[in-house]
């Protein structure tokens, strides 16, 4: 018979009782602690991202030669963090890469950019690593 420590049993019990959104946030935080920190992203950058969904003008303003790039951990299917009701079966955390025009406060996911711009930025991100 396996004996569990009381604190382990309590953690297991709490995990079953916690709302799904709290567990999801804990998973994201744990993954962030286990991996490298983002290159330039800060909490305020993430907050700015969530408040400023890119417009077609923001996307067109990104020149891969001079664009600023960064990444941080987030949902694969919701890189901007706009969907608080993302179903559990679609939740997957990955590095999300973003670019912005110099002087802009709007970050654009590489996946929302035209293919040629995205390809140039992926190359630039790989060289910076």
C-alpha positions in Angstrom: 0.0 0.0 0.0 1.3 3.4 -1.0 1.2 6.0 1.8 0.7 9.7 0.7 1.9 12.6 2.7 -1.0 14.7 4.1 0.1 17.8 2.0 0.1 15.7 -1.2 -3.4 14.6 -0.5 -4.5 18.1 0.2 -3.0 19.4 -3.0 -4.8 16.6 -4.9 -8.1 17.5 -3.3 -7.6 21.2 -4.0 -6.7 20.5 -7.6 -10.0 18.7 -8.1 -12.0 21.6 -6.5 -10.3 24.5 -8.2 -12.1 26.1 -11.1 -10.7 25.2 -14.6 -9.5 28.8 -15.3 -7.4 28.9 -12.1 -5.7 25.6 -13.0 -5.1 26.9 -16.5 -3.4 30.0 -15.2 -1.3 28.0 -12.8 -0.1 25.8 -15.7 0.8 28.8 -17.7 2.7 30.3 -14.8 4.5 27.1 -14.1 5.6 26.8 -17.7 6.8 30.3 -17.7 8.9 29.6 -14.6 10.4 26.4 -16.1 11.5 28.1 -19.3 13.5 31.0 -20.5 12.1 34.5 -19.9 10.8 36.3 -22.9 13.4 38.4 -24.7 11.8 41.8 -24.2 8.2 41.1 -23.2 7.0 42.4 -19.8 3.7 42.2 -18.1 2.8 45.7 -19.3 3.6 44.5 -22.9 1.2 41.6 -22.5 -1.4 43.9 -21.1 -0.9 46.3 -24.1 -1.2 43.4 -26.5 -4.5 42.3 -25.0 -5.9 45.9 -25.3 -4.7 46.5 -28.8 -5.8 44.0 -31.4 -3.9 44.8 -34.5 -5.7 46.6 -37.4 -4.8 46.2 -41.1 -2.9 49.4 -40.8 -0.8 48.1 -37.9 0.0 45.0 -40.0 0.9 47.0 -43.1 3.3 49.2 -41.0 5.6 46.3 -40.1 8.8 46.3 -42.1 10.8 43.2 -41.3 14.1 45.0 -41.7 13.4 47.4 -38.8 10.6 45.7 -36.8 11.0 45.0 -33.1 10.3 41.4 -32.3 9.6 39.5 -29.0 8.0 36.4 -27.7 6.2 35.1 -24.6 4.3 32.0 -23.5 0.6 32.0 -24.4 -2.2 30.1 -25.9 -1.6 28.8 -29.4 -5.1 29.5 -30.6 -5.4 32.8 -28.7 -2.1 34.6 -28.9 -3.7 38.0 -28.0 -5.3 36.6 -24.9 -8.8 37.8 -25.9 -10.8 34.6 -25.4 -11.3 33.9 -21.7 -13.7 31.0 -22.7 -11.3 29.1 -24.9 -12.5 25.4 -24.5 -10.0 23.2 -22.6 -9.5 20.9 -25.7 -8.1 23.9 -27.6 -5.8 25.1 -24.8 -2.1 24.6 -25.7 0.7 26.8 -24.5 3.6 27.7 -26.8 6.0 30.6 -27.5 4.1 33.2 -29.4 6.2 35.5 -31.5 5.2 39.2 -32.2 6.5 42.1 -34.1 5.7 45.8 -34.1 6.7 48.9 -36.0 9.2 51.1 -34.2 7.3 53.6 -32.0 4.1 51.5 -32.1 2.5 50.0 -29.0 0.6 47.4 -31.0 2.2 43.9 -31.2 1.2 41.7 -34.1 1.4 37.9 -34.1 3.8 36.5 -36.8 0.8 34.4 -37.9 -1.2 37.5 -38.7 1.4 38.9 -41.0 1.7 38.4 -44.8 3.7 35.3 -45.6 6.8 37.1 -46.9 6.9 39.4 -43.9 6.4 36.5 -41.5 9.1 34.5 -43.2 11.6 37.4 -42.9 10.8 37.8 -39.2 11.1 34.1 -38.5 14.6 34.3 -40.0 15.4 37.4 -37.9 14.1 35.7 -34.8 16.2 32.6 -35.5 19.3 34.7 -35.9 18.7 36.5 -32.6 18.4 33.2 -30.7 
